[in-house]
Amino acid sequence: MVKIISRQSLGVQPVYDIGVEQDHSFLLENGLVASNCFNKSHSTAYGFVTFQTAYLKANYPVEYMAALLTSNSGDQDKVQMHIANCISMGIEVLPPNINESRVDFTPKGKQILFGLSAVRNVGQGAIECILQNRDEDGEFKSLPELCDRVDLHAVNRRALEALVLSGAFDPINPNRNQLMHDLEFVLDWAQSRAKDRAIGQGNLLDMLGGSAEAAAPSGGFETAPKAPLVADFEPQEKLKQEKELLGFYISDHPLKSVQKPARILAPINLGELEGLPDNITLSAIAMLANVKPIVTKKGDRMAIVMLEDLSGSVEGVVFPRSYERIGQYIQPDARLMVWGKCDRRDDQIQFIVDDAEPIESVQMVMVDLDPSIASDIEQQHRLRNVIRSNQGDDPKYARVPVIAIIGQAENRRLIRLGAQFRVKDPEATVNALSRADFKARMSPLIKA
C-alpha cells in the first residue's frame, strides 16, 4: 500500500476504463490506495492477449504464422526465425508465385505463400499493377504475356529480374536462367506492341486475329522472341540469388538436408543465443554466410564471420589461436560444425569460435547396448571408463559425441551421452570399446 500525499484537479479528461461494471474507486476509506492495481490491470490485459494468441496458434497455425510473418516482414532476423518455427511446426513457406502471391504472406492450405512486398527491388506500384491486372484478366501464362499486359513503366526490368530470380515465375517456367536471357528480347517486343496500341496500330499477327485488343495468346504471345536455349542455374547459384533478393533461403537451404540427422547432436539454434549462458561450450551446425579475413598488428591471421542456420544468424570471431588450427575451413559458404562460447560485450552477441569441422567430416561413435547391459551399474561403469580413457590429454578438445543405441528395431532408443563423454579419436575409441566387448562403430553425420 502507498499513501496519497496530495491531489491536483486536472479538470475533465477522457479516461479508459478496464471494464468494471459499477462505479468504483481504488481509494480506501483511510486514504490509502492499492499500489499494485495498475499492474494487475496490465497483467490481466496481457494475459488475455496471451490467451488469444495461444488459441490462434493452436487452432489456426497457418493463418497465425502468416500474420506473424507479415507483421515482422521488415525485420529479416525475425522473419528467418519465424520461418524456422514454421518448419518445426510442419508448415512449409513457399517462394513467391506470380499467379498466387498477394502483397503480404498469405495462407494456402497448410502452406504459406511468400508476399510480393518482401521481394527486394519490387515496389508497391509494381505489385499493385500486377495484382490488378491478374484480378481483372486472370493468371499469367508466360513471361511475354505478363510483359504485354502490365504497364512496363510500373513493372520495370529491375522488378522483373527480381521476380524471376526469386522464383516467382517457377510455376510458369522453372528455368530461371532461360527467362533471364529471354527478358531482354521480350521487353523490347512488349514495349513495341505497347507503342503500337497507343497510336491505334496492331502488328500483322494481331490484325489476323481480329484486332490489337483481341489478340489471342496463341496469336501473339507465343511468337514473342526468345533467346537460344540455355541450361538453368546450378542449385547453389539459385539459392544465392534467393538470399540476395529475399534476405534468406526459401525454396531450399544448404543446411536443410542435415537438419534431421543433426538433432541427435543437440546443436543450439543461432536464433536462440540470447537465452543461453556465456560460460559454457556450445555447438552449432552453421554456414559461413560471410568471411572477413583480418591480420593483427602482430601479423597473426584471424577472421570475423557471419554464422547462419535455419533459425537466424550471428556474428562470429575466430581468434588467431583457433584460426591457426581451423583456418582452412573458414571459407565463404562452408557448412561447419562449430564449437565455442557466447560473448556479450558492447551489448552485442558474438559467437567465439574455438573449433570447427566440415559437416561432411563429422563422426559419431555408436554403441549398441542390450537393455539388460544398459541398466547394469557395473557395465555402465566399465563403459564410462573406456570412453574417458579416450578423451585425450585435454578433454576440452574432445569433440566426437558418443551415442548409445538401447534395444532393437521399434523398441530402439538413441541416447546421446553428455558432453563430458565426448572423445578425441573416434576410431581409437571404437577399437577400445570392441576390446572391452562392447559393440561399437563409427558413423558419419551425413551418409554418402
N, C-alpha and C positions, 0 to 999 in steps of 0.2 A: 504494500500500500504506500501511496505518497499523499502528502497534504497540499492542498491548493493554497498558495501564499496570497495571490491577488487575482482579480478578474478585470478584463477590459472589454467594453462593448465594441463590437465591430459592425453593428447595425445588422440589417437584413442581408444575408448572403445565401447563395444556393448551396445546399448540402446534399450528400448522397448517403442514404440510409443503407444498413446492411440487411434489412429485411425483417426487423422486429415488428410484429403486427400492431402492438399497442404503444401508446405514448410511454416514453421511458427516459431515464437519465442514469448515467453511470455514477452520479454523485450519491454519496451515502448521507444519512442524517447527521453524522458527526463531521461533515465537511471533507471526508476522505474520498478518494476516487480509486477504483481498481487500476493499478498501473499496467496491468497486462491485458486490458480489454482490447486495445488496438491490435496487439499481437494475436489474440485469439480470433479476432475477426479476419485478420490476414491469413492465419493458418487454416481457417475454415474455407476461405476462398481458394487458397492454393490446393487444399485437399480436394475440393470439388473439381477443380480443373484437372488434377492428377487422376481422379476417378474417371472423368470424361475421356481423357487421352488414353488411359489404360483400356477402357471399354472399346474405344475405336480401334486401337491397335490389336486387341484380341479378336474382335468381331469383323472388322473391315481392314485387315492388314494392308492390302494392296492400295486402297484409297488413302489410308492414313500415311503410308510411306511416300506415296506420290505427292501428297500435300506437304509433307515434311521436306522432301527434296526441292519442291517449288519454293517454299518459304526460305530455304537456305541456298538457293541457286547462285547467289552472289559470293558465297564462301566455298572455294574449291575443297578446302580441307574437310569441312563439314559434309559436303556432298559426297566426297570419297568415303568418308566414314559411314554415311547413311547407305550408300550403295553396298558397302561391305556388310552392313546389317541386313540389307535386303537379301543378299546371297545366303547369309546364315539362316534367314527365315524361309528360304526356298523360293524367293521372289526374284525373277530374272528382270534386269533392267536392260531393255532393248536399245540399240542405236537409233538415231533419228531416222524417220521414214518420211520421205517427201509426200507420200499419199495418205499418211495416217497421223503423223505428229501434229500437235497443236502448238500454241505458244509455250505452255508450261508442260511439266511432266504429267502424263495422263494414264490412268489405269486401262489395261487391255486384258480382260480376263484375269488370269493370275500373274500377269506381267505388267511392267510399267514402261511406257514409251518415253524416250528422251525428248525433252522440249526443244523446239527450234530456237527459242530465245537463249539457250545455253550454248549454242554453237558460235564460236568466235567468227567475226567478220560478217555475220548475217544480222543486219539491222532490223529494227522494228518495222520500217517501211517495207523492206523486202518480205518479211514474214506476213504482214497484212496483205500484200499484193498476192502472194502465193495462196494463202488461205481463202481469200475472197474469190479468186479465180477457180480454185478447187471446189469450193462450196457451190458455186454457180454452175460450172460446166463439167464437173466430175473429175475423176482421177487423171493423173498424167501417165501416159503410156510409154513415153520416151523422152530423152533429153531434148531433141528437136521440138517436140510438141510443147514442152514446158516453155522453151525459149520463144516459141512463136506465140504462145498465149499470154504470157506475162509482159509487163512493162519492163524492158531491159534497162531503163534508167533507174528504176527502183531495185530490181534484182540484177545487180551488175555482175561483172565477171568474177570479182573477188568473192562475192557471196556464193555464186555457183560453184566455184572451185572448193570453197569450204564445205558446201553441202555434199559434193562428190567425195571428197577425201575423208569426210566424217562418216560416210556410209549411208547417207540419206537416199542415194539412188540405187543401193544394192538390190532392193526388190525388183527394180526395172532391169538393171544390168550390173551384175556383181563385179565386172572387170573395171575397176576404178581407173586404172592406167589408160585403158582404151577411151573412156569417157573424157579424161583429161586431154588426150590427143585430139578427140573429136571436137572439143569445146571451141577451139579457135575457128574451125570451119563452120560450125553450127551457129555461132554468134554472128558472123558476117552474113550468113544466109538468112537468119531470122531478122536482123536489122534491115536487110534489103527488102524483105517481104513487108516489114512494118512501114517502110517509106512508101512502098507501092500502094499499100492500103490507105495511107494518109492522103495521097493525091488521087485516090479513086481508081488506081490501076490494079490489075491482078496479073500474075505471071501466066504463062501459057497453060500450065497444068491446072491452075486454079480455074481458068476460063473453061477448060474442057470439062471440069467438074461442075460448072454451073455459075459460080461467082466467087469472088475473093472471100466473102463472108461464109460461104457454104462449102469451103474447101474440106473435103473429107480427108481423114488421116491417111488413108491408103493412097490418096491422090497427091498429097503434099509432103507430109512428114517423113514418109519412107524414102522420099527422093532427096532428102537433105544430104549434103556432102558429108563424107566420113573420112577419117584418116586411115591409113593402112593398118591392118590388124597387128596388135602388139600383145605381148603376154602381160598378165596382171602383175602388180607389185608383189614382192615377197611378203609373207605374213608379218615378219618383224617390221618391215617398212610401213605396212598398213597400220600397225599398232602405234608406231612412232608418230605418224600423221594424225591419228585419232587423238593421241596425247596432246599434240600441239594445238589442236582445234577445240577439244572438249575439256582439256585440263587433266584428263585421266583416261585410262584404257576402258573401253566399254564393250566391244564385240568379243574381246578375249583379254587375258592378262598373262604376261610371261611367267607369273608365279602360280596361276590357277591350277596348272597340271600337278603341282607339288603340294597344293594346299591340304588335300585329304591325307596323303601318307605322312605329311609333316606334323599332323596333330599329335602323333604318338610322342614326338619330341617335346611337345608342350612349349613351343616358342611363344614369346609375347607378341601382341599386336602393337605396331608402332603408334597406332591411333590411341592407345591406352597408356602411354608412358607417363602422363601427368599423375595418375593414381598410384604409381609404383615407387618404392623407396629408392634412395640413392646408393646405399652401401652394399648392395648385393649384385652378384654377377647375373646378367640376363642374357638370354639367347634369342635371336630373331632370324627369320628367313626373309631376306630383303633383296631388292635390286638396287644397284647404284645408278640412280637417275642422272646424277651429275658428279663429276670428279674434278676438283681443283688442286693440282699439284702445287706444293709450296717448298721452297728451300729456305731453311732458317739461317740466321746470321752466322751460325757455326758451320754452315754447309750441309747440314743434315736434311734429308728429304722427309716430308710428311704430306698429308692431304686433308682437305676439307671435302666431305662427300655429302650427297643427299641420298639418304636411305628411304626406300619406298616399299610398301607392301600393299595388300588389298584394302587395308583399313586406313592408311594415311601415310604421311611422310615425316621425316625429322632430319635435321642436320646432324651429321656425324663428324668426328675428328679422329684421324689416325695419326697419333704422335710418332716421332722418329723411331723410338724403340720398337714399337709394333710394326711400323712401316718396313723396317729392316727385314722382318720375318715374312710379312704377308704382302709386301708391295707389289709382287707380280700379279696378285688377284685384284688389286684396286684399279679397275678399268671401267669405263662407262658401259652401262647395260649389263654388267656382270651380275649373275644371280648367286648370292652367297648365304651361307650360314654364318652369322656373326655373333661374337660374344663380347660383352662389355658392360658398362655401367652408365647410369644417368648422371648428368651434371646440370645443375640448375643455376649457375652463376649468371648475373645480369638479367634475371627474370626470363631467361630463355632456356628451354630444354635442349640439351645436346646429348648425343649418344657417343660415349668414348669407346671406340672400337679397340679392344685388346687383341682379338684374334679373329680370323676369318678363314673360310674354306669354301670352294665352289660346291654348290649343292649336288653336283654330279659325283663329287668325291666323298660325300658324307656317308659314313658307315655306321652301322649299329651292331652290337653283339646281342644275338638272340639265344636265350637259354630255355629249352623245353623242360618243364617240371611237371611231374605227376602230382596231383593234389595231395597225396599222402606225404610226398617229399617236401612240398611247399609248406605244409603245416608242421613239419618236424623241426623243433628248435635246434637240434644238433646239426641237421642238414643245412638249415639257414645259416648257422654259424660257420660251417665249412665253406658255403658259397660266398659269404661275406669276406672271409679271409683270402680266398683265391682272388676275388675281384680287387681287394685293397692291395694285394701284393703286386698288382699290375697297373698301379696308378702312376708309377714313375717316381723320380726323386722329388718333384714338386707337383702335388695333386692339383694345383691351380691350373696346370696346363693339360690336365686330363679332360678331354672334350667328348670322347666317344661314349654315348649312353648305352646302358645295358637294359635289355627288355626281357622280362620273364614271361613265358607263354605257359599258362597253367591250364591243364586239361587238354581235351582234343575236340576236333570238329565243332559242333554247335555249342558245346559247353566250354569252348576255349575262351580264356580271358588274357588280355595283354596288359601287363603292369610294367610301367617304366619305373625302374629303381631311381632313388633320389640322386640329386646332383653329386652327393658325396661318394657315390659309387661309380662315377664315370672313370673310364680307363684311357690310357695314352695310346697303347698299341693294340688294336683290335685282334690282329692275327695272333700275337703272343698270348692274349687273353683267352681266345678260343682254344689254343693248344693247351694252356694251363687248365682250363675247365674240363677239357676232354681227358686229360691225365687224372683229374680228380673224379672221373666217372660222371660228369655232367654232360648232357647232350647239348652242344653249343655250335653256333655257326655265325659267320659274318653275313650281314645283309645290307645292301645299299639302300639309301633313301629312295633313289629313283632307279627302277629296274630297266635295263636296256630292252 
